[in-house]
């Protein structure tokens, strides 16, 4: 075969099969250049950081090199929606147009697949109430028909029904090749398909969870790859905090206790041990509600001894003992975080959660991902801050890489407007919430609904959204009240004049082109709460190195988040709309000019009449 770069250029030629055979294809110079850069990274086994703004067509830019390469390639995304879109729509269409037959496999995280062994164990438990048993029987009936064991094939969510932990297996619960259900295990079959595939599509959570597993006979899920394409790469640092740290909850301990009881029920010949586990389990649950973790640690040490005393009984009992020991390690790490980690707790009583996370994500990502002998392509529409990749490189732990920027083809100057009022009071002031609500109502009436209202906190969402719903004549969809995220988005797309009020999960990974979204309102600059323990630790570490906490961490982080939110508005060359940032501090604070520099190149207005005129002109 010709060298990869030459072949990619031919694939994007005006008379190529791609140009004539791919529905909706439009030639984009930035896309062609990016595809060539990705091909070069594959050939040289190098790292590429690429910001490809909305509309450049970055998906096709990495699919063509991936399909033309002989390498084994992993494509990872942040959202399951993009993952499914790649496997079920984009890859088949591009393969058909190019006449290529590379083998593609979809691989999701463990919680997406049925565990037959755990289903069989728990469905016979005498402790199940009728509601849980009914749901379990539905899963059992479905399991006899499903081809792949992907739980998305059910007509209900097993976790919302409270049976998720009973029908799925975590890495520390999985027995691997020693499991009696290994030959029919959906996860193992999916992994086998991934082993033999040329291209595997997965998500960042699975990639990082897999990378974090350092031991265990069947801990790892993903095979090795020659090249990694990580789309939506801006989300990696936040996810790394979860996967390379510890989250300790009461539910995690209860799941271990339930598994232990189910195993002892199955064995049927350890009545004394069963009573000891029940008594010690009660001590554990009681200790969880008490201040500090000393009593919890002591109770769990006793539980570990009980599990270890029967380790030799079976592989499953040995696994239970290992899991108990791992939980003890987590309890001790929460009590005394390792160097380079910070710990905190949130919630109360039964809902308390202890978290330990790395202060800096760069070193752990470098150790677990970038040091692999492979090509890496990191892509996002928002990797840069103020025209520089420096902040992204620091957060990602990328030391040596090529960098490229590909501007959007959209004409923001004519397609959009930015509304930045001068008169808004501080949202924390007595009149702040009322003024914010009034301003949002006026803006939404100007756009006749068709709006995203993005809040920086749940508290502000709760204070404003219901009042907007009372005042406005259109449907107001509220995160946490109007259904699941996917259900809210589906309703919003269908109801042209509806309004969607949401927090962080709606700031990114949402694509609503067309008339349904003509206004994006952001309540204020999305600075992280100053009392966030992880942020405080990052600032302290930054300043110890001679940096400046606000300039080097808080501001870049807020700008990166703002760029994601603003990016929801213009999604095609035919879209028109207004992005409103209701934070008048940008006129008074020194950082205001820096923030504006990172907004789309649209005219900035401070008069509501300009917004009204924009929409009146559009409707004519």
C-alpha positions as CSV (number, residue, x, y, z in Angstrom):
1,X,0.0,0.0,0.0
2,X,1.1,3.6,-0.7
3,X,2.2,5.5,2.4
4,X,-0.6,6.5,4.6
5,X,-0.3,10.3,4.1
6,X,-0.4,9.9,0.3
7,X,-3.5,7.7,0.6
8,X,-5.3,10.1,2.9
9,X,-4.7,13.0,0.4
10,X,-6.2,10.9,-2.4
11,X,-9.2,9.9,-0.2
12,X,-10.0,13.6,0.2
13,X,-9.6,14.5,-3.5
14,X,-12.6,16.1,-5.2
15,X,-13.3,13.0,-7.3
16,X,-12.6,10.4,-4.7
17,X,-15.1,7.7,-3.6
18,X,-15.4,9.5,-0.3
19,X,-16.4,12.7,-2.0
20,X,-18.9,11.0,-4.3
21,X,-20.2,8.2,-2.1
22,X,-20.5,9.6,1.5
23,X,-23.9,11.3,2.1
24,X,-23.6,14.9,3.1
25,X,-19.9,15.1,2.4
26,X,-18.5,18.7,1.9
27,X,-14.9,19.4,1.2
28,X,-13.2,21.2,4.2
29,X,-9.6,22.3,4.0
30,X,-9.1,22.2,7.8
31,X,-10.5,18.7,7.9
32,X,-8.0,17.5,5.1
33,X,-5.1,19.1,6.9
34,X,-6.0,17.5,10.2
35,X,-6.5,14.1,8.6
36,X,-2.9,14.4,7.2
37,X,-1.6,15.3,10.6
38,X,-3.3,12.3,12.2
39,X,-1.9,10.0,9.5
40,X,1.6,11.4,10.2
41,X,1.2,10.8,14.0
42,X,0.2,7.2,13.2
43,X,3.2,6.6,11.0
44,X,5.7,8.3,13.4
45,X,4.2,6.8,16.6
46,X,4.1,10.3,18.0
47,X,1.7,12.4,20.0
48,X,-0.6,15.1,18.5
49,X,-2.6,17.6,20.4
50,X,-5.3,19.1,18.0
51,X,-8.0,21.6,18.6
52,X,-10.6,21.3,15.9
53,X,-13.4,23.8,16.4
54,X,-17.0,23.0,15.8
55,X,-17.7,22.4,12.1
56,X,-14.3,21.4,11.0
57,X,-15.3,17.7,10.7
58,X,-12.8,16.2,13.1
59,X,-14.7,12.9,13.3
60,X,-14.1,12.1,9.6
61,X,-10.6,13.5,9.9
62,X,-9.7,10.7,12.2
63,X,-11.9,8.0,10.8
64,X,-10.2,8.0,7.4
65,X,-6.6,7.5,8.7
66,X,-7.9,4.9,11.2
67,X,-9.5,2.9,8.4
68,X,-6.6,3.3,6.0
69,X,-4.0,2.3,8.6
70,X,-2.8,-1.3,9.1
71,X,-2.4,-0.5,12.8
72,X,-4.6,-1.8,15.6
73,X,-6.4,1.4,16.7
74,X,-8.5,2.4,19.7
75,X,-11.0,5.3,19.3
76,X,-12.2,6.6,22.7
77,X,-14.8,9.2,23.4
78,X,-16.2,10.9,26.5
79,X,-19.8,10.3,25.8
80,X,-21.7,7.0,25.0
81,X,-23.7,9.0,22.5
82,X,-20.7,9.7,20.3
83,X,-19.5,6.1,20.9
84,X,-22.7,4.7,19.5
85,X,-22.8,7.2,16.7
86,X,-19.3,6.1,15.6
87,X,-20.1,2.4,15.6
88,X,-23.6,2.4,14.2
89,X,-23.5,5.4,11.8
90,X,-20.2,7.0,11.0
91,X,-17.9,4.0,10.6
92,X,-20.2,1.9,8.5
93,X,-20.9,4.9,6.2
94,X,-17.2,5.8,5.7
95,X,-16.3,2.1,5.2
96,X,-19.0,1.8,2.6
97,X,-17.9,4.9,0.7
98,X,-14.2,3.9,0.7
99,X,-14.8,0.2,0.1
100,X,-12.9,-0.8,3.2
101,X,-13.7,-3.8,5.4
102,X,-11.7,-3.3,8.6
103,X,-13.1,-5.2,11.5
104,X,-14.7,-2.9,14.1
105,X,-15.8,-3.7,17.7
106,X,-17.6,-1.8,20.3
107,X,-16.5,-2.2,23.9
108,X,-18.2,-0.6,26.9
109,X,-17.5,-0.7,30.6
110,X,-18.3,-3.7,32.8
111,X,-21.5,-2.1,34.2
112,X,-23.0,-2.2,30.7
113,X,-22.9,-6.0,30.5
114,X,-24.9,-8.7,32.2
115,X,-23.0,-11.0,34.5
116,X,-24.8,-14.4,34.3
117,X,-23.0,-15.7,37.4
118,X,-24.3,-12.9,39.6
119,X,-27.8,-13.0,38.1
120,X,-28.0,-16.7,38.9
121,X,-26.7,-16.2,42.5
122,X,-28.9,-13.3,43.4
123,X,-32.1,-14.3,41.8
124,X,-32.4,-17.3,44.2
125,X,-31.8,-15.2,47.3
126,X,-34.6,-15.5,49.8
127,X,-34.0,-11.9,50.9
128,X,-35.3,-10.3,47.7
129,X,-38.6,-8.4,48.0
130,X,-41.3,-8.9,45.3
131,X,-40.4,-5.7,43.4
132,X,-36.8,-6.6,43.1
133,X,-37.6,-10.2,42.2
134,X,-39.9,-9.1,39.5
135,X,-37.2,-7.0,37.9
136,X,-34.7,-9.8,38.2
137,X,-37.0,-12.2,36.5
138,X,-37.4,-9.8,33.6
139,X,-33.6,-9.7,33.3
140,X,-33.5,-13.5,33.4
141,X,-36.1,-13.8,30.6
142,X,-34.2,-11.2,28.5
143,X,-30.9,-13.0,29.1
144,X,-32.2,-16.0,27.3
145,X,-32.8,-14.0,24.1
146,X,-30.1,-11.4,24.0
147,X,-27.2,-11.8,21.5
148,X,-24.6,-9.6,23.2
149,X,-25.8,-9.2,26.9
150,X,-25.6,-5.4,26.5
151,X,-28.0,-4.1,29.2
152,X,-29.0,-1.2,27.0
153,X,-31.2,-3.8,25.2
154,X,-33.5,-3.9,28.2
155,X,-36.5,-1.6,28.3
156,X,-35.6,-0.3,31.8
157,X,-32.4,0.7,33.6
158,X,-31.2,-2.0,36.0
159,X,-29.5,0.6,38.3
160,X,-32.6,2.8,38.6
161,X,-34.5,-0.4,39.5
162,X,-32.0,-1.1,42.3
163,X,-30.7,-4.4,40.8
164,X,-27.6,-3.2,38.9
165,X,-25.1,-4.5,41.4
166,X,-26.9,-7.9,41.4
167,X,-26.6,-8.4,37.6
168,X,-23.3,-6.8,36.8
169,X,-19.7,-7.4,38.1
170,X,-17.0,-5.0,39.0
171,X,-13.4,-5.8,38.2
172,X,-12.8,-7.0,41.8
173,X,-15.9,-9.2,41.7
174,X,-15.1,-10.9,38.3
175,X,-13.6,-14.4,38.5
176,X,-12.3,-14.3,34.9
177,X,-11.4,-17.7,33.4
178,X,-12.2,-19.4,36.7
179,X,-15.9,-18.4,36.5
180,X,-18.3,-21.2,35.6
181,X,-20.1,-18.8,33.3
182,X,-16.9,-17.7,31.5
183,X,-17.9,-19.3,28.1
184,X,-21.2,-17.4,27.9
185,X,-20.1,-14.2,29.6
186,X,-21.1,-11.2,27.5
187,X,-18.2,-9.1,28.7
188,X,-15.7,-11.8,27.8
189,X,-17.3,-12.2,24.4
190,X,-17.1,-8.4,23.9
191,X,-13.5,-8.5,24.9
192,X,-12.7,-11.4,22.5
193,X,-14.3,-9.4,19.7
194,X,-12.1,-6.4,20.7
195,X,-9.0,-8.7,20.7
196,X,-9.5,-9.7,17.1
197,X,-10.8,-6.3,15.8
198,X,-8.7,-3.8,13.8
199,X,-10.5,-0.8,15.4
200,X,-12.1,-0.8,18.8
201,X,-14.4,2.0,19.9
202,X,-14.7,2.6,23.6
203,X,-15.1,5.5,26.1
204,X,-12.6,7.3,28.3
205,X,-14.0,5.9,31.6
206,X,-13.3,2.3,30.4
207,X,-9.9,3.3,29.1
208,X,-8.9,5.0,32.4
209,X,-10.4,2.2,34.6
210,X,-8.5,-0.3,32.6
211,X,-5.3,1.7,32.9
212,X,-5.8,2.1,36.7
213,X,-5.9,-1.7,37.2
214,X,-2.4,-2.7,38.2
215,X,-2.9,-6.3,39.2
216,X,-5.4,-9.1,39.1
217,X,-5.5,-12.1,36.8
218,X,-8.4,-10.7,34.8
219,X,-8.3,-7.0,35.7
220,X,-7.5,-5.6,32.3
221,X,-10.2,-5.4,29.7
222,X,-8.5,-3.7,26.7
223,X,-5.9,-5.3,24.5
224,X,-2.8,-3.3,23.5
225,X,-3.0,-0.9,20.5
226,X,-0.6,0.7,18.0
227,X,-2.5,4.0,18.1
228,X,-5.0,5.7,20.4
229,X,-7.4,8.4,19.1
230,X,-9.0,10.2,22.1
231,X,-11.8,12.5,21.1
232,X,-13.3,14.9,23.6
233,X,-9.9,14.8,25.2
234,X,-10.5,17.9,27.4
235,X,-12.6,15.7,29.7
236,X,-9.6,13.3,30.6
237,X,-8.2,15.2,33.6
238,X,-11.6,15.3,35.5
239,X,-12.2,11.6,34.7
240,X,-8.6,10.8,35.8
241,X,-9.4,12.2,39.3
242,X,-12.1,9.6,39.6
243,X,-10.3,6.6,38.2
244,X,-6.9,7.1,39.9
245,X,-8.3,8.0,43.3
246,X,-10.7,6.4,45.8
247,X,-14.4,6.9,46.4
248,X,-15.7,5.2,49.5
249,X,-19.4,4.9,50.2
250,X,-21.7,3.0,52.5
251,X,-23.2,1.3,49.5
252,X,-19.7,-0.1,48.5
253,X,-19.4,-1.8,51.8
254,X,-23.0,-3.0,51.7
255,X,-22.4,-4.6,48.3
256,X,-19.5,-6.5,49.7
257,X,-21.6,-7.7,52.7
258,X,-24.5,-8.7,50.4
259,X,-22.1,-10.7,48.1
260,X,-20.6,-12.4,51.2
261,X,-24.0,-13.3,52.5
262,X,-25.1,-14.6,49.1
263,X,-21.9,-16.7,48.9
264,X,-22.4,-18.2,52.4
265,X,-26.1,-18.9,51.5
266,X,-24.9,-20.8,48.5
267,X,-22.3,-22.8,50.5
268,X,-24.9,-23.7,53.1
269,X,-22.5,-25.2,55.6
270,X,-21.1,-22.2,57.5
271,X,-23.8,-21.2,59.9
272,X,-21.3,-19.9,62.6
273,X,-19.4,-17.9,60.0
274,X,-22.6,-16.5,58.6
275,X,-23.6,-15.3,62.1
276,X,-20.2,-13.7,62.7
277,X,-20.4,-11.9,59.3
278,X,-23.9,-10.6,60.2
279,X,-22.8,-9.3,63.6
280,X,-19.6,-7.7,62.3
281,X,-21.5,-6.3,59.3
282,X,-23.8,-4.6,61.8
283,X,-20.7,-3.1,63.5
284,X,-19.5,-1.8,60.1
285,X,-22.8,-0.1,59.3
286,X,-23.1,1.4,62.8
287,X,-19.5,2.7,62.6
288,X,-20.2,4.4,59.3
289,X,-22.6,6.8,61.0
290,X,-20.1,7.8,63.7
291,X,-17.6,10.7,63.4
292,X,-14.2,9.7,62.0
293,X,-13.2,6.4,60.6
294,X,-11.3,4.7,63.4
295,X,-14.3,2.5,64.5
296,X,-15.0,1.7,60.8
297,X,-11.5,0.6,60.3
298,X,-11.4,-1.6,63.4
299,X,-14.7,-3.2,62.4
300,X,-13.5,-3.8,58.8
301,X,-10.2,-5.3,60.1
302,X,-12.4,-7.9,61.9
303,X,-14.3,-8.5,58.7
304,X,-11.1,-9.1,56.7
305,X,-10.0,-11.7,59.3
306,X,-13.4,-13.5,58.9
307,X,-13.0,-13.6,55.1
308,X,-9.4,-14.7,55.2
309,X,-10.3,-17.5,57.6
310,X,-12.1,-19.3,54.7
311,X,-10.0,-18.2,51.8
312,X,-9.1,-21.8,50.9
313,X,-12.8,-22.9,50.5
314,X,-13.2,-21.7,46.9
315,X,-12.0,-19.3,44.3
316,X,-15.0,-17.1,45.0
317,X,-14.2,-16.9,48.7
318,X,-10.6,-16.0,47.9
319,X,-11.9,-13.2,45.7
320,X,-14.1,-12.0,48.5
321,X,-11.1,-11.9,50.9
322,X,-9.1,-10.0,48.3
323,X,-11.9,-7.5,47.9
324,X,-12.1,-7.1,51.7
325,X,-8.4,-6.3,51.8
326,X,-8.7,-3.8,49.0
327,X,-11.5,-2.0,50.8
328,X,-9.3,-1.9,53.9
329,X,-6.6,-0.3,51.9
330,X,-9.1,2.3,50.6
331,X,-10.3,3.1,54.2
332,X,-6.7,3.6,55.3
333,X,-6.0,5.8,52.2
334,X,-9.1,8.0,53.1
335,X,-7.8,8.3,56.6
336,X,-4.3,9.3,55.4
337,X,-4.1,10.2,51.7
338,X,-0.8,9.3,50.0
339,X,1.6,12.0,49.0
340,X,0.3,13.8,46.0
341,X,-3.3,13.1,46.8
342,X,-6.0,15.0,48.7
343,X,-9.0,13.7,50.6
344,X,-12.4,15.1,51.6
345,X,-15.9,14.1,52.4
346,X,-19.4,15.3,51.4
347,X,-22.9,14.4,52.3
348,X,-24.2,13.2,55.7
349,X,-25.1,10.0,57.5
350,X,-25.9,7.1,55.2
351,X,-25.2,9.4,52.1
352,X,-21.7,10.4,53.2
353,X,-19.0,9.9,50.6
354,X,-15.3,10.0,51.1
355,X,-13.1,10.9,48.1
356,X,-9.4,10.8,47.5
357,X,-8.0,12.2,44.3
358,X,-4.6,13.1,42.7
359,X,-3.8,16.8,43.1
360,X,-2.2,16.8,39.7
361,X,-3.6,14.5,36.9
362,X,-0.7,15.0,34.5
363,X,1.7,12.6,36.2
364,X,-0.8,9.8,36.6
365,X,-1.9,10.1,32.9
366,X,1.7,10.1,31.8
367,X,2.5,7.0,33.8
368,X,-0.6,5.0,32.9
369,X,-1.1,6.1,29.3
370,X,1.4,8.3,27.5
371,X,4.4,6.1,28.4
372,X,3.0,3.3,26.2
373,X,4.9,2.7,22.9
374,X,2.1,3.9,20.7
375,X,0.8,6.9,18.7
376,X,-1.6,9.2,20.6
377,X,-4.0,11.7,19.0
378,X,-5.8,14.0,21.5
379,X,-8.7,15.9,19.9
380,X,-11.2,18.4,21.2
381,X,-13.0,21.6,20.1
382,X,-11.7,23.3,23.3
383,X,-8.2,22.3,24.2
384,X,-6.6,25.8,24.1
385,X,-7.0,28.6,26.5
386,X,-6.2,32.1,25.1
387,X,-4.7,30.5,22.0
388,X,-2.3,28.3,23.9
389,X,-2.1,24.6,24.6
390,X,0.0,25.2,27.8
391,X,-2.9,24.6,30.3
392,X,-4.1,21.4,28.5
393,X,-0.5,20.1,28.4
394,X,0.0,20.6,32.1
395,X,-3.4,19.0,33.0
396,X,-2.9,16.1,30.6
397,X,0.8,15.5,31.5
398,X,1.9,15.8,27.9
399,X,5.5,16.9,27.6
400,X,6.4,16.3,24.0
401,X,3.9,16.6,21.2
402,X,2.9,18.2,17.9
403,X,0.2,20.9,18.3
404,X,-2.3,22.0,15.7
405,X,-5.3,24.3,15.6
406,X,-8.1,24.2,13.1
407,X,-10.6,27.1,13.0
408,X,-14.3,26.7,12.6
409,X,-15.7,27.4,9.1
410,X,-18.7,29.1,10.7
411,X,-19.2,32.9,10.2
412,X,-19.8,33.8,13.8
413,X,-19.9,37.6,12.9
414,X,-23.1,37.1,10.9
415,X,-24.5,33.9,12.4
416,X,-24.4,35.0,16.0
417,X,-24.3,37.7,18.7
418,X,-22.9,37.8,22.2
419,X,-24.9,39.6,24.8
420,X,-22.9,40.8,27.8
421,X,-24.9,43.2,30.0
422,X,-23.3,45.9,32.1
423,X,-26.1,46.3,34.6
424,X,-26.4,42.8,36.3
425,X,-25.9,42.9,40.1
426,X,-23.9,40.2,41.9
427,X,-25.9,37.1,41.9
428,X,-25.1,36.6,45.6
429,X,-26.7,40.0,46.5
430,X,-30.3,40.2,47.8
431,X,-31.5,41.5,44.5
432,X,-29.2,39.3,42.4
433,X,-31.5,36.2,41.9
434,X,-34.5,38.4,41.0
435,X,-32.5,40.4,38.5
436,X,-31.1,37.3,37.0
437,X,-34.6,35.7,36.6
438,X,-36.0,38.9,35.0
439,X,-33.1,39.1,32.5
440,X,-33.5,35.5,31.6
441,X,-37.2,35.8,31.1
442,X,-36.7,38.9,28.8
443,X,-34.1,37.1,26.7
444,X,-36.2,33.9,26.4
445,X,-39.2,35.9,25.3
446,X,-37.0,37.6,22.6
447,X,-36.0,34.2,21.2
448,X,-39.5,32.8,21.7
449,X,-38.2,29.9,23.8
450,X,-35.7,27.8,21.9
451,X,-33.1,28.3,24.6
452,X,-30.6,26.5,26.8
453,X,-30.2,28.1,30.2
454,X,-26.9,26.8,31.7
455,X,-26.3,27.3,35.4
456,X,-23.0,27.1,37.2
457,X,-24.6,25.5,40.3
458,X,-27.5,23.3,41.4
459,X,-28.4,26.0,43.9
460,X,-29.0,28.7,41.3
461,X,-30.8,26.2,39.1
462,X,-33.2,25.5,41.9
463,X,-33.8,29.2,42.7
464,X,-34.5,30.3,39.1
465,X,-35.8,27.4,36.9
466,X,-39.2,26.9,38.6
467,X,-39.9,30.6,38.5
468,X,-39.1,30.7,34.7
469,X,-41.4,27.7,34.3
470,X,-44.2,29.7,36.1
471,X,-43.7,32.9,34.0
472,X,-43.1,31.5,30.5
473,X,-45.7,30.3,28.0
474,X,-43.4,27.5,26.7
475,X,-42.4,24.2,28.1
476,X,-39.5,24.5,30.6
477,X,-37.5,21.4,31.0
478,X,-35.5,21.2,34.3
479,X,-32.6,18.9,35.0
480,X,-33.4,16.6,37.8
481,X,-37.2,17.1,37.6
482,X,-38.2,16.5,33.9
483,X,-36.7,13.1,33.4
484,X,-33.3,11.7,32.4
485,X,-30.8,13.7,30.5
486,X,-31.5,11.8,27.3
487,X,-35.2,12.2,27.7
488,X,-35.0,15.9,28.4
489,X,-32.8,16.4,25.3
490,X,-35.2,14.4,23.1
491,X,-38.2,16.5,24.3
492,X,-36.2,19.7,23.7
493,X,-35.4,18.7,20.1
494,X,-39.0,17.8,19.3
495,X,-40.6,20.8,21.0
496,X,-39.2,23.7,19.0
497,X,-40.0,26.5,21.4
498,X,-39.1,24.7,24.7
499,X,-36.5,25.8,27.2
500,X,-34.0,23.6,28.9
501,X,-32.5,24.5,32.3
502,X,-29.5,22.5,33.3
503,X,-26.1,22.4,35.0
504,X,-22.7,21.0,34.1
505,X,-23.7,17.9,32.2
506,X,-25.4,20.0,29.6
507,X,-22.4,22.3,29.0
508,X,-20.8,19.7,26.7
509,X,-21.5,16.7,24.5
510,X,-24.9,18.1,23.4
511,X,-25.6,18.7,19.7
512,X,-28.8,20.5,18.8
513,X,-28.4,22.0,15.3
514,X,-31.3,24.0,13.8
515,X,-34.0,26.3,15.0
516,X,-34.7,24.4,18.3
517,X,-31.6,26.0,19.9
518,X,-31.3,29.7,19.1
519,X,-30.3,31.1,22.5
520,X,-27.7,29.9,25.1
521,X,-27.8,31.8,28.4
522,X,-25.1,31.3,31.0
523,X,-25.8,32.7,34.5
524,X,-22.2,33.7,35.3
525,X,-18.5,32.8,34.8
526,X,-18.2,29.1,35.7
527,X,-15.5,29.4,38.3
528,X,-15.1,26.3,40.5
529,X,-16.3,26.9,44.1
530,X,-13.4,28.3,46.1
531,X,-14.0,25.9,49.0
532,X,-13.5,22.9,46.7
533,X,-10.8,20.8,48.5
534,X,-9.3,19.5,45.2
535,X,-9.1,23.1,43.8
536,X,-7.5,24.3,47.0
537,X,-4.9,21.6,46.9
538,X,-4.2,22.3,43.2
539,X,-3.8,26.0,44.0
540,X,-1.4,25.3,46.9
541,X,0.7,23.0,44.8
542,X,0.8,25.6,42.0
543,X,1.9,28.4,44.3
544,X,4.5,26.1,45.9
545,X,6.0,25.9,42.5
546,X,6.0,29.7,42.1
547,X,2.7,29.9,40.1
548,X,-0.4,32.0,40.7
549,X,-3.5,30.1,41.7
550,X,-6.1,32.4,40.0
551,X,-4.2,33.1,36.9
552,X,-2.8,29.6,36.3
553,X,-5.6,27.4,37.5
554,X,-9.0,29.1,38.3
555,X,-9.2,31.4,35.3
556,X,-8.0,28.8,32.7
557,X,-10.4,26.2,34.1
558,X,-13.3,28.6,34.0
559,X,-12.5,29.7,30.4
560,X,-12.2,26.2,29.2
561,X,-15.7,25.4,30.7
562,X,-17.2,28.6,29.3
563,X,-15.9,27.7,25.8
564,X,-17.7,24.3,26.1
565,X,-21.0,26.0,27.1
566,X,-20.8,28.7,24.4
567,X,-20.1,25.9,21.8
568,X,-23.6,24.6,22.2
569,X,-25.1,27.4,20.1
570,X,-23.8,27.3,16.5
571,X,-23.6,23.7,15.3
572,X,-24.0,24.2,11.5
573,X,-23.5,26.9,8.8
574,X,-27.3,27.5,8.8
575,X,-27.6,28.1,12.6
576,X,-28.2,31.6,14.0
577,X,-28.4,32.6,17.6
578,X,-27.4,34.6,20.7
579,X,-25.1,33.6,23.5
580,X,-25.8,35.6,26.7
581,X,-23.3,35.7,29.6
582,X,-25.0,37.5,32.5
583,X,-21.9,38.4,34.4
584,X,-21.2,42.1,34.5
585,X,-18.0,41.5,36.4
586,X,-16.3,41.1,33.0
587,X,-16.4,44.9,32.5
588,X,-14.9,45.6,35.9
589,X,-12.4,42.8,36.6
590,X,-8.9,42.6,35.1
591,X,-9.6,39.1,33.7
592,X,-12.6,40.3,31.7
593,X,-10.6,41.1,28.6
594,X,-9.0,37.6,28.7
595,X,-12.4,35.9,28.9
596,X,-13.7,37.9,26.0
597,X,-10.7,36.9,23.9
598,X,-11.8,33.3,24.3
599,X,-15.4,33.8,23.1
600,X,-16.5,33.2,19.5
601,X,-15.7,36.0,17.1
602,X,-19.2,37.5,17.2
603,X,-20.3,41.1,17.8
604,X,-20.6,41.8,21.6
605,X,-23.7,43.9,22.6
606,X,-24.8,45.2,26.0
607,X,-28.3,46.4,25.0
608,X,-31.3,44.1,25.1
609,X,-32.8,46.0,22.2
610,X,-30.0,44.6,20.0
611,X,-31.0,41.1,21.0
612,X,-34.6,41.7,20.1
613,X,-33.6,43.2,16.8
614,X,-31.4,40.2,16.1
615,X,-34.4,37.8,16.4
616,X,-36.9,40.2,14.7
617,X,-34.5,40.4,11.7
618,X,-34.2,36.6,11.7
619,X,-38.0,36.1,11.6
620,X,-38.5,38.5,8.7
